[in-house]
Amino acid sequence: KEMDRDLLARIRAREVNPIRGWRIMKGIDQKELCRRTGIRQSNLSRMEQLGAVHNIRTLERIAKALDIDPKELLP
């Protein structure tokens, strides 16, 4: 899809936070990702800000919930 390619390019250009971008591409809202990962929505919202720093275990949980390689979530 054109939108997915554009969003992926924006993620790689660091214009969009990878967690937010991949969540949108997978068609998952924050509430659902929170349900899948056990992360509170307020925390997920902060994690989706550009420049946010995360620990690797949390990124692995999110990647698993999104069915992607954890490397895709690294800045």
C-alpha positions as CSV (number, residue, x, y, z in Angstrom):
1,K,0.0,0.0,0.0
2,E,1.1,3.5,-0.8
3,M,0.3,4.8,2.7
4,D,2.3,2.0,4.3
5,R,5.3,2.8,2.1
6,D,5.1,6.4,3.0
7,L,4.7,5.7,6.7
8,L,7.6,3.3,6.6
9,A,9.8,5.9,4.9
10,R,8.8,8.4,7.6
11,I,9.7,5.9,10.4
12,R,13.1,5.3,8.8
13,A,13.7,9.1,8.4
14,R,12.9,9.4,12.1
15,E,9.9,11.6,11.4
16,V,7.5,9.2,13.1
17,N,8.1,7.1,16.2
18,P,8.6,3.5,15.2
19,I,6.1,2.1,17.8
20,R,3.4,4.5,16.6
21,G,4.1,4.0,13.0
22,W,4.1,0.2,13.1
23,R,1.0,0.2,15.3
24,I,-0.8,2.3,12.7
25,M,0.4,0.1,9.8
26,K,-0.9,-2.9,11.7
27,G,-4.3,-1.3,12.2
28,I,-4.1,-1.5,16.0
29,D,-5.2,1.3,18.3
30,Q,-3.4,2.2,21.5
31,K,-6.0,0.5,23.7
32,E,-5.6,-2.8,21.8
33,L,-1.8,-2.7,21.9
34,C,-2.0,-2.0,25.7
35,R,-4.3,-5.1,26.1
36,R,-1.8,-7.2,24.1
37,T,1.3,-6.0,26.0
38,G,0.1,-5.1,29.5
39,I,1.5,-1.6,29.1
40,R,-0.6,1.2,30.5
41,Q,-2.1,3.6,27.9
42,S,-0.5,6.6,29.5
43,N,2.9,4.9,29.3
44,L,2.4,3.8,25.7
45,S,1.4,7.3,24.8
46,R,4.7,8.6,26.2
47,M,6.6,5.8,24.4
48,E,5.1,6.9,21.1
49,Q,6.7,10.4,21.3
50,L,9.6,11.1,19.1
51,G,12.9,10.7,21.0
52,A,11.5,8.5,23.7
53,V,13.9,6.0,25.2
54,H,12.8,2.4,25.9
55,N,14.3,-0.7,27.4
56,I,14.8,-3.7,25.2
57,R,12.4,-6.0,27.0
58,T,9.6,-3.6,26.5
59,L,10.4,-3.2,22.9
60,E,10.4,-7.0,22.5
61,R,6.9,-7.2,24.1
62,I,5.6,-4.5,21.7
63,A,7.3,-6.2,18.7
64,K,5.7,-9.5,19.6
65,A,2.3,-7.9,19.9
66,L,2.8,-6.2,16.5
67,D,4.2,-9.4,14.9
68,I,7.4,-7.6,13.8
69,D,11.1,-8.0,14.4
70,P,12.2,-6.0,17.5
71,K,14.9,-4.3,15.4
72,E,12.1,-2.4,13.5
73,L,11.4,-0.5,16.8
74,L,15.0,0.7,17.3
75,P,15.7,4.3,16.5
